[in-house]
Amino acid sequence: MLNIRKEALLNEYKGNLYEFIFASLLARKFSLEGIFYQNLGADIKEMLEYQEKFLREFYPELILDLPKLAQSLVDDFITNLKIKKINNIEIIGKVALASQDNRYGEADVLVQSEKAIYPLSIKLGKAQSYLNTKSAGIKSFFQKYFASFAAVESIQNDFNQFYDQAYLEFSMQMHQAAEIDYLGGFKNWSQHNLPELPGQLTDEFKDLYKAFSLKVSQKLLGTLYEFSKLDKEKFLLALKPLLGFSNDQVIQVSTYYKKVDESYHFFGNRIDQFNKNIKLETFNLKEQVNYCDIELSDRILQIRLKAMNKFTHASFKVNCSVKYKS
């Protein structure tokens, strides 16, 4: 298996397993293991078993490290929210996604007590890093998250026309550089055994991809800046889902680690509830990169253009992530 593919699978699988381990340890703490495992659907069990097998084969250290990290998060969660008793714990992220149930926003785990419901968004990331919060298709991004602005439909349409033209020019330039016939898009690209992942590109191909990425990013980020100038308060409200708070009840429950050799060492936990007093401070457009930083009073929101996977597919995405200031 290619290293780049293994790393991509690791990032997905370790997150899913960390959610499960956290929830199962919390269930054990309150003697709810039987109910918790009974509530797990067969599809989720099968998925987790497959992903655990992958970790055991390629990253065996994590089989020991993840439970240690998760136990520290369980302890901090109970202490921070003064939890005395829990009646039920469910993993809901994948189920809610499949059923298009948006009641609990970004929540991965739902914890119920007699007095409250706690929708938890579970994150695992490197120390002092940005944690992913939201990802959306580039050709629907503005309409989805900035719908409160009256002109959003025409703004999205104008952007999409710009994007389609930029992608057309990029694909033609790549074929010219490869000295192969252009048949529209990248229809015959793979037949010539040419790379399809951005990280595999070198030399002129890498330069062309970077130029395309920068061109689209500048348009994307410039449009975001114009929204912020139109109405700063409305813009700030539109950022809430991008910060991981589609629902004000969601609690961001995050663990940070330091990697030493192949092992994950505990760095810290953060229990973050929505800050109603958050303020927009500065909008940092950057040169020669495909992202920008929107600085808020207590955190930084980074917005980045990324290929869904292969750049040979026109469906790029906007990736949002958050880094806390302290």
C-alpha positions in Angstrom: 0.0 0.0 0.0 1.3 3.4 -0.9 2.4 5.6 2.1 0.3 8.5 1.0 -2.8 6.2 0.9 -1.9 4.6 4.3 -1.6 8.1 5.9 -5.0 9.1 4.5 -6.6 5.9 5.9 -4.8 6.4 9.2 -6.2 9.9 9.6 -9.8 8.7 9.0 -9.6 5.4 10.9 -7.9 6.7 14.1 -10.5 9.4 14.4 -13.4 6.9 14.2 -11.7 4.5 16.6 -10.9 7.4 19.0 -14.6 8.3 19.1 -15.5 4.7 19.9 -12.9 4.2 22.5 -13.8 7.5 24.3 -17.5 6.5 24.3 -16.9 2.9 25.4 -14.6 4.1 28.3 -17.3 6.6 29.4 -19.9 3.9 29.2 -17.7 1.7 31.4 -17.2 4.5 33.9 -21.0 4.6 34.5 -21.7 0.9 34.1 -23.5 1.3 30.8 -21.3 -1.0 28.6 -24.1 -3.5 27.9 -26.5 -0.8 26.7 -23.8 1.0 24.8 -22.7 -2.1 22.8 -26.3 -3.1 22.2 -27.0 0.3 20.6 -24.1 -0.1 18.2 -25.4 -1.0 14.8 -24.0 -4.0 12.9 -22.6 -1.7 10.2 -20.7 0.4 12.7 -19.3 -2.7 14.5 -18.1 -4.2 11.2 -16.5 -0.8 10.2 -14.7 -0.5 13.5 -13.4 -4.1 13.4 -12.0 -3.5 10.0 -10.3 -0.2 11.0 -8.9 -1.7 14.2 -7.4 -4.5 12.1 -5.8 -1.9 9.8 -4.2 -0.2 12.8 -3.0 -3.5 14.3 -1.2 -4.3 11.0 0.3 -0.9 10.1 0.3 1.2 13.3 0.3 -1.3 16.3 1.5 1.4 18.8 -1.8 3.2 18.5 -3.7 0.2 19.8 -2.1 1.0 23.1 -1.8 4.8 22.8 -5.4 5.6 21.9 -7.1 4.1 25.0 -4.6 6.0 27.2 -5.4 9.3 25.5 -9.1 8.6 25.5 -9.1 7.9 29.3 -7.6 11.3 30.0 -10.4 12.9 27.9 -13.1 10.9 29.8 -11.7 12.2 33.1 -11.4 15.8 31.9 -14.9 15.7 30.4 -16.5 14.4 33.6 -14.6 17.0 35.7 -15.2 20.0 33.4 -18.9 19.4 33.1 -19.4 18.1 36.7 -21.0 14.9 35.4 -22.5 12.8 38.3 -24.6 10.3 36.4 -25.2 9.3 32.8 -28.2 7.3 31.5 -27.2 6.6 27.9 -24.3 7.0 25.5 -24.6 6.6 21.7 -22.3 7.0 18.7 -24.4 9.1 16.3 -22.0 10.8 13.8 -22.1 8.2 11.0 -25.7 7.3 11.7 -26.8 10.9 11.6 -24.9 11.5 8.4 -26.5 8.6 6.7 -30.0 9.6 7.7 -29.3 13.3 7.2 -30.3 14.0 10.8 -28.9 17.5 11.6 -30.4 17.9 15.0 -27.1 17.7 16.8 -24.9 19.4 14.2 -21.3 18.0 14.2 -21.8 15.7 17.2 -20.1 12.3 17.0 -21.3 11.0 20.4 -24.5 11.8 22.3 -24.4 11.6 26.1 -27.7 11.8 28.0 -28.2 12.4 31.7 -31.4 13.0 33.7 -30.9 16.8 33.4 -29.2 17.4 30.0 -28.2 16.1 26.6 -24.5 16.6 25.7 -23.8 16.4 21.9 -20.0 15.9 21.7 -17.8 16.5 18.7 -14.7 14.4 19.3 -11.3 15.5 17.9 -7.8 14.1 17.9 -4.9 16.1 16.6 -1.3 17.0 16.9 -0.2 19.5 19.6 -0.8 23.2 18.6 -2.3 22.1 15.3 -5.4 23.1 13.4 -8.3 20.7 13.9 -10.7 20.1 11.0 -14.2 21.4 11.6 -16.0 21.5 8.3 -15.6 20.6 4.6 -17.9 21.5 1.8 -18.0 21.4 -2.0 -16.5 24.5 -3.5 -19.5 25.0 -6.0 -22.0 25.2 -3.2 -19.9 26.6 -0.3 -21.2 30.2 -0.4 -24.9 29.2 -0.8 -24.7 26.7 2.0 -23.0 28.8 4.6 -23.7 32.4 3.6 -27.3 32.1 2.7 -28.2 35.0 4.9 -26.7 37.4 2.4 -29.2 38.6 -0.2 -26.8 38.4 -3.2 -25.4 34.9 -2.3 -27.0 33.1 -5.3 -25.5 35.4 -7.9 -22.2 35.4 -6.1 -22.1 31.6 -6.1 -23.1 31.5 -9.8 -20.4 34.0 -10.7 -17.8 32.1 -8.7 -18.8 28.8 -10.3 -18.4 30.3 -13.8 -14.9 31.5 -12.8 -14.0 28.1 -11.3 -15.2 26.1 -14.4 -13.1 28.3 -16.7 -10.0 28.1 -14.4 -10.3 24.3 -14.2 -10.7 24.1 -18.0 -7.6 26.1 -18.5 -5.7 24.0 -15.9 -6.7 20.7 -17.5 -5.7 21.9 -21.0 -2.3 23.1 -19.7 -1.6 19.8 -17.9 -2.3 17.9 -21.1 -0.1 20.2 -23.1 2.7 19.7 -20.6 2.2 15.9 -20.8 2.1 16.1 -24.6 -1.0 14.0 -24.8 -4.3 14.7 -26.6 -6.9 16.7 -24.7 -10.4 15.1 -24.8 -12.1 17.3 -22.2 -11.3 17.2 -18.4 -8.8 14.4 -17.6 -10.7 11.7 -19.5 -7.6 10.0 -20.9 -5.1 11.0 -18.2 -5.0 7.7 -16.3 -4.5 5.7 -19.5 -1.1 7.3 -19.8 -0.2 6.2 -16.2 0.1 9.9 -15.1 -0.2 10.9 -11.4 -3.7 11.9 -10.1 -2.9 13.0 -6.6 -1.6 16.5 -5.9 1.2 15.1 -3.7 2.5 13.0 -6.5 3.1 15.9 -8.9 6.6 17.2 -9.7 8.3 19.8 -11.9 6.0 21.6 -14.4 3.0 19.6 -13.4 3.4 20.7 -9.8 3.8 24.4 -10.9 0.7 24.3 -13.0 -1.4 22.7 -10.1 0.0 25.4 -7.7 -0.9 28.2 -10.1 -4.5 26.9 -10.6 -4.9 26.4 -6.8 -3.6 29.9 -6.1 -5.9 31.5 -8.7 -9.0 29.8 -7.4 -8.0 30.4 -3.7 -7.5 34.2 -4.3 -11.0 34.4 -5.8 -12.5 32.3 -3.0 -10.8 34.3 -0.2 -11.5 37.6 -1.8 -15.2 36.7 -1.9 -15.2 35.8 1.8 -13.5 39.1 2.5 -16.2 41.0 0.6 -18.9 39.2 2.7 -17.1 40.4 5.8 -17.1 44.0 4.6 -20.8 43.9 3.7 -22.0 43.0 7.2 -19.5 42.0 9.9 -22.1 40.7 12.4 -23.9 38.6 9.7 -20.5 37.3 8.5 -19.6 36.2 12.1 -22.9 34.3 12.5 -22.2 32.6 9.2 -18.9 31.4 10.5 -20.5 29.4 13.4 -20.9 26.1 11.4 -17.4 26.5 10.0 -16.1 26.7 13.5 -17.9 23.4 14.3 -21.0 24.8 16.0 -24.0 24.3 13.6 -25.8 23.7 16.9 -25.0 25.9 19.9 -25.4 22.8 22.2 -22.4 21.0 20.6 -19.4 20.6 22.8 -16.0 20.3 21.1 -14.1 17.6 23.0 -10.5 17.5 21.8 -7.3 15.7 22.6 -3.9 16.9 21.5 -0.8 14.6 21.2 2.9 14.8 20.5 4.3 12.1 18.2 7.5 10.5 19.4 8.8 7.9 16.9 5.5 6.1 16.1 3.9 6.6 19.5 1.3 9.3 20.5 2.2 11.1 23.8 -0.5 13.1 25.6 -0.2 16.9 25.3 -3.5 18.2 26.5 -7.3 18.2 26.3 -9.8 21.0 25.5 -13.5 21.0 26.3 -14.9 23.9 24.3 -18.5 25.1 24.4 -19.8 27.8 22.1 -18.5 31.3 22.9 -21.4 33.7 22.4 -19.1 36.7 22.9 -16.7 35.7 20.1 -15.5 38.6 18.0 -14.1 39.0 14.5 -10.7 40.7 14.7 -8.7 40.5 11.4 -9.0 38.8 8.0 -5.5 37.7 6.9 -5.3 37.2 3.1 -2.0 35.6 2.3 0.2 35.6 -0.8 1.3 32.5 -2.7 -0.7 30.0 -0.5 -4.1 28.4 -1.0 -5.5 29.4 2.4 -6.4 32.3 4.6 -6.7 32.9 8.3 -9.7 34.6 9.8 -8.6 35.7 13.3 -11.2 35.7 16.0 -10.9 36.8 19.6 -10.0 33.4 21.0 -9.2 31.2 17.9 -8.1 31.3 14.3 -10.3 29.8 11.5 -8.3 28.6 8.5 -10.0 28.2 5.2 -8.2 26.2 2.5 -8.9 24.9 -1.0 -8.3 21.2 -1.5 -8.9 18.5 -4.0 -11.5 16.0 -2.9 -8.8 13.4 -3.5 -7.7 13.3 -7.1 -7.1 16.6 -8.9 -8.4 14.9 -12.1 -11.9 15.3 -10.6 -13.3 18.8 -10.9 -15.1 18.5 -7.5 -12.7 20.4 -5.2 -13.6 21.3 -1.6 -13.2 24.1 0.9 -11.7 22.7 4.1 -12.1 24.6 7.4 -10.0 24.1 10.6 -9.5 25.8 13.9 -6.5 26.6 16.1 -7.0 28.1 19.5 -4.9 31.0 20.6 -4.2 29.6 24.1 
